[in-house]
């Protein structure tokens, strides 16, 4: 079975020709799918044509199967994919709008020590249409439409490494920003990478000037490699050059994520090295308090020390903030909920 949401408007027009349908049907289908409807719900089409489509394409490629609501209002969703795989996503309410955090892969093969997503390795990539369908489903479920979206911001910070699924992620961003569909502006989208340098350089040429975020977590290559195996492939200096290049090409400042692990990367030495590396760069640093994952034994830095760490960076002239905690009581860390779910169900 294929996924109709994977098709661009142009592809849909070609499909209409092959079905001997009028070309305006393509626009109807495109808008209906982007607003989160299933094929069987596109009643503008004849029942006969819907049946034909459903014999080739999955009616509902992404289905919400569970929702958890945190005390702070954060919602965590589990989605079933058509092949039985399960992914997760988060919906966070802010004063400026609502942010959806998306997964880009089922599992992940980057193997970062602190992260729950990588524990079972990579299962498969998500297609562009599956990523789109998760946004469309949550936007619809939370009362949004195409014209008045409930989801206002997107962060590609769920399970998976977006640049390890490069082509599908780029295609997804083109679908998501299409003016006839959900029409997202790149300013309201952030993509987080563990630092795949060749893809970072290529992405700067795509004409998709989103907020590029890099997971740094340690300013020393050897120590970073202990947390993030990908550091063996790309040095921090190469990552920083790729960030500088992104700024030159897009004019967008970049963001670093730095999850504090007690006694590992929260030392004065780390703060001083970060200042040295980032002082003259057009960037912001997001200090994250580690979400403890029982499988790895790493401990979070306490709040007071986290604010002290951020204060040190700020005093040196860097832009740094400690990120608000979201959904800590509903397994907010990447991949945690999916793991719990898989552990308790035969899927
Ligand atoms: N693969 C991408 C995006 C997914 S993770 C990346 O590496 O950037 C999104 C962010 O959450 C990353 O900065 C990641 O390092 C961080 N993260 C993962 N697990 C975490 C945990 N248990 N606690 C705190 N941050 C975590």
Boltz pocket constraint, residues with backbone or C-beta under 6 A from the ligand:
constraints:
  - pocket:
      binder: B
      contacts: [[A, 110], [A, 112], [A, 114], [A, 115], [A, 116], [A, 156], [A, 157], [A, 158], [A, 159], [A, 160], [A, 161], [A, 162], [A, 192], [A, 193], [A, 194], [A, 195], [A, 213], [A, 214], [A, 215], [A, 216], [A, 257], [A, 258], [A, 259], [A, 288], [A, 289], [A, 290], [A, 291], [A, 292], [A, 293], [A, 333], [A, 334]]
      max_distance: 6.0
